[in-house]
Every structure is written in structure tokens, then in C-alpha cells.
């Protein structure tokens, strides 16, 4: 068996002890990084989910307002069509009065 210097065995032993001593710190730092990354991704997903929800609410509101405007326009158009198709003198007189009232209200 070869004779090994005590200095060499001491240096190897100290290197092994250093690696063993650093292992808990390294594993905890990896754990902390993993946890912090998971939490940040969760926060990011929550923000994105809220933004998507806001977009859906905006689209729904826009559709509702468009529908309301379309209903008012359709009702007005239907009523106007009925009045325009009336042949009796009373309907024509009422229509002329409405036009005159609108003209007077505008100035």
C-alpha cells in the first residue's frame, strides 16, 4: 500500500466536508427559488384571468348597448313604416303635427 501524505488526505477530507456542509444551504436555496417562482406564476395567472374577465365584461356591455340601440331603431322604423302606409287623413295629419313639433323644438 502506498504511503499518502497527511496533507493530501486532510485537503480531500476538508473538501468533502465543505461539500456536505454546503448541501443543506444549496437545497434550501433551490427550494426558495422554486417556491418564489411558483408564487409569481400564480399571481401572473390571477392577473391574466382578471384581465380576460374584464374583456368579457366589456364585450358583453358593448353587445348590450348595441342591442338596445338596434331595438330602438327597429321599433322606430316599424312605427314609421306603419304610419307611412296609412292612407287615412287623420294619420297623415298626426304625422304632419309630429314633424312640425320636432321642427319647432329644434329651434
FENVENKA-V541566 format. One line per field, one symbol per residue. ss: DSSP state (2 for helix, 1 for strand, 0 for the rest). phi: phi as a letter, one per 20 degrees, with the letter a starting at -180 (. if undefined). burial: b if it has 9 or more other C-alpha atoms within 8 Angstrom, else e. Layout:
ss = ???
phi = ???
burial = ???
This chain:
ss = 00000222222222222222222222222222222222222222222222222222222222222222222222222222222220002222222222222222220
phi = .eedfffffffffffffffffegfffffffffffffffffffffffffffffffffffffffffffffffffffffffffffffefdefffffffffffffffffep
burial = eeeeeeeebeeeeeeeeeeeeeeeeeeeeeeeeeeeeeeeeeeeeeeeeeeeeeeeeeeeeeeeeeeeeeeeeeeeeeeeeebeeeeeeebbeebeeeeeeeeeeee
